[in-house]
Amino acid sequence: MAKRNVFFYEMRPTRRVDAEWRLDVPSLIAALDALPDEERIREAEGSSGDSYEFVQVVDRGTNPAIAYVRCREHGLPMLARQATLEPLRIAADRQLAELTHAVFFGHHIIGAEYNHYGPRLSSLAGYFSDKVPQCLPPNKKVWMASLINSEFLALLVDARIIKAISLTMAPQLLDAVEAGQHLSGRDTLRYMSAGYGAQRIGLNMQNRNGLDKTEVIGLVNWA
């Protein structure tokens, strides 16, 4: 049985003025489904041999799922017969396809399996901008922000000493920062992280003798 790692992302608008925008998942899935095959394809960028990509809806249920597909005709893997290698030959009108499956949840959250050879979910933002801009904020742009990875938290728990930590939060609304000044500690961070904007805000702590491990884990776990 193959083991798959799943990472979670939040789809966010790129501008502060679009902070109130909300994704209509059923409309997005319907728009992707309605694309004819020739319009579904998007030329892929990069020098890894990829030639085009597309999105295919694979589940239209309560939590819709898509396959984000990247295809290539160059740089193909090899076939092996014991220790003998031979080229992987495919028909002239075929390409090798690598898939990244993604599932939509509430509150703009998307869960995606990790496929080393497949497209990264961050690139899905550009695909949406090109193919279904009517489902996005007024400027037709979004970005995919990675949420915390439980494996990283496990590394903190197992660490003997933690000398530095950098915690970067979502883009912030400037008025939210100002309004939160009467609060303190984690309440301020919680209030500030509710908005979106063009700026980034974070915390950087460093001590060569080590930080308080319990407090660091508590902060990351809360975030």
C-alpha positions in Angstrom: 0.0 0.0 0.0 1.4 3.4 -1.0 1.7 6.1 1.6 0.6 9.6 0.6 1.3 12.8 2.4 -1.5 15.4 2.4 -0.9 19.1 2.8 -3.5 21.8 3.4 -3.7 25.2 1.9 -6.0 28.3 2.1 -7.0 30.0 -1.1 -6.7 33.7 -0.4 -7.3 36.9 -2.4 -4.1 38.9 -3.2 -5.5 42.4 -2.3 -6.5 43.9 1.0 -9.6 45.4 -0.6 -10.9 41.9 -1.4 -10.8 40.7 2.2 -14.5 40.0 2.2 -14.5 37.8 -0.9 -15.6 34.3 -0.4 -15.1 31.3 -2.8 -18.2 29.7 -4.2 -17.0 26.1 -4.5 -20.0 24.7 -6.4 -19.8 27.5 -9.0 -16.0 26.9 -9.4 -16.6 23.2 -9.9 -19.4 23.9 -12.4 -17.2 26.3 -14.3 -14.3 23.8 -14.5 -16.7 21.1 -15.6 -18.1 23.2 -18.4 -14.8 23.9 -20.0 -14.4 22.1 -23.4 -11.3 19.9 -23.7 -9.5 22.4 -26.0 -10.1 25.3 -23.5 -9.2 23.2 -20.5 -5.6 22.8 -21.6 -3.0 25.4 -20.5 0.5 25.5 -21.7 2.9 24.6 -18.9 5.8 26.8 -17.9 9.3 25.6 -17.0 12.2 23.6 -18.4 11.5 20.2 -17.0 9.9 18.8 -20.2 6.3 19.6 -19.2 4.2 20.8 -22.1 0.7 21.4 -20.8 -1.6 21.0 -17.9 -5.3 20.8 -17.2 -7.9 20.2 -14.4 -10.4 17.4 -14.3 -13.3 17.2 -11.8 -13.4 13.7 -10.3 -15.9 14.2 -7.5 -18.9 16.6 -7.4 -20.1 15.7 -3.9 -20.2 17.7 -0.6 -16.4 18.1 -0.7 -15.6 18.2 -4.5 -12.3 16.8 -5.7 -10.2 17.6 -8.7 -7.2 16.1 -10.5 -4.6 18.7 -11.4 -2.7 17.2 -14.2 0.7 18.1 -15.7 1.8 16.3 -18.9 5.2 16.0 -20.6 6.7 14.4 -23.6 10.4 14.9 -22.8 12.5 13.8 -19.9 10.5 10.5 -19.5 11.6 7.9 -16.9 13.2 4.6 -17.9 11.9 1.1 -17.8 13.9 -1.6 -16.0 14.1 -5.4 -16.4 16.1 -6.3 -13.4 19.3 -4.3 -13.8 18.8 -3.6 -17.5 17.4 -0.2 -18.5 15.4 0.6 -21.7 13.6 3.7 -22.9 9.9 4.2 -22.0 8.3 4.4 -25.4 4.8 5.9 -25.8 2.8 6.7 -28.9 3.5 9.9 -30.7 0.1 11.3 -29.7 0.5 10.4 -26.0 2.2 12.2 -23.1 3.1 11.1 -19.6 0.6 12.5 -17.1 1.3 13.2 -13.4 -1.6 14.0 -11.1 -2.1 15.9 -7.9 -5.5 15.3 -6.4 -7.1 18.1 -4.4 -10.2 18.2 -2.2 -12.2 21.4 -1.4 -13.4 22.0 2.2 -15.1 24.9 3.9 -13.5 28.3 4.7 -11.3 28.3 1.5 -9.3 25.2 2.7 -7.9 22.8 0.1 -6.3 19.4 0.9 -3.9 18.1 -1.7 -1.8 14.9 -1.8 2.0 15.4 -2.4 3.3 14.0 -5.7 6.9 14.8 -6.2 6.5 14.6 -10.0 3.1 16.3 -10.2 2.2 19.9 -10.3 2.4 21.9 -7.1 -0.9 23.3 -5.8 0.5 26.8 -5.7 0.5 26.7 -9.5 -3.3 26.1 -9.4 -3.8 29.7 -8.7 -2.5 30.7 -12.1 -4.6 28.0 -13.8 -7.7 29.4 -12.2 -6.8 32.9 -13.2 -6.5 31.8 -16.8 -9.5 29.4 -17.1 -12.1 30.4 -14.5 -11.5 34.1 -13.7 -15.2 34.7 -13.1 -15.0 32.6 -9.9 -12.2 34.7 -8.4 -12.0 38.1 -6.7 -12.4 41.3 -8.9 -8.7 41.3 -9.9 -9.0 37.7 -11.0 -6.1 36.6 -8.8 -5.7 34.3 -5.7 -2.8 32.6 -4.0 -2.5 29.3 -2.2 -1.1 29.7 1.3 0.3 26.6 3.0 -1.1 25.8 6.4 0.8 24.1 9.2 2.3 20.7 8.6 1.9 18.3 11.5 5.2 16.6 10.6 7.0 19.9 11.3 5.3 20.2 14.6 6.5 16.6 15.4 10.1 17.8 14.7 9.7 20.5 17.2 8.4 18.1 19.8 11.3 15.7 19.2 14.0 18.4 19.1 16.5 18.5 21.9 16.9 22.3 21.7 15.3 25.0 19.6 17.5 28.0 18.9 15.4 30.0 16.5 11.9 30.2 15.1 10.3 32.2 12.3 6.5 32.4 12.2 5.0 34.1 9.2 1.3 34.9 9.1 -1.2 35.7 6.4 -1.1 39.2 4.8 -2.7 41.6 7.2 -5.3 44.4 7.1 -3.6 47.6 8.3 -6.7 48.7 10.2 -6.9 45.3 11.9 -3.3 45.8 13.2 -4.2 49.2 14.6 -7.5 48.0 16.1 -5.7 45.1 17.8 -3.3 47.3 19.7 -5.4 47.3 22.9 -5.0 43.5 23.0 -1.9 41.5 24.0 -0.1 38.4 23.1 -1.9 35.7 21.2 -5.2 37.6 21.1 -3.5 40.3 19.1 -2.1 37.7 16.6 -5.4 36.0 16.3 -7.1 39.4 15.5 -4.5 40.5 13.1 -4.4 37.2 11.1 -8.2 37.6 10.3 -7.5 39.9 7.4 -5.7 40.0 4.0 -3.4 42.5 2.4 -0.3 43.1 0.4 2.0 43.0 3.4 3.4 40.1 5.4 3.8 40.0 9.2 5.6 37.6 11.4 7.8 36.8 14.4 11.5 36.0 14.5 13.0 34.7 17.7 16.6 33.5 18.2 18.7 32.6 21.2 21.9 30.6 20.7 21.4 29.1 24.2 18.0 27.9 23.2 14.4 29.1 23.4 11.8 27.8 25.9 10.7 24.7 24.1 7.3 24.4 25.8 6.4 28.0 24.9 7.6 27.6 21.3 5.5 24.5 20.8 2.5 26.1 22.4 2.7 29.1 20.0 3.1 27.0 16.9 0.4 24.6 17.9 -2.0 27.6 18.6 -1.1 29.1 15.2 
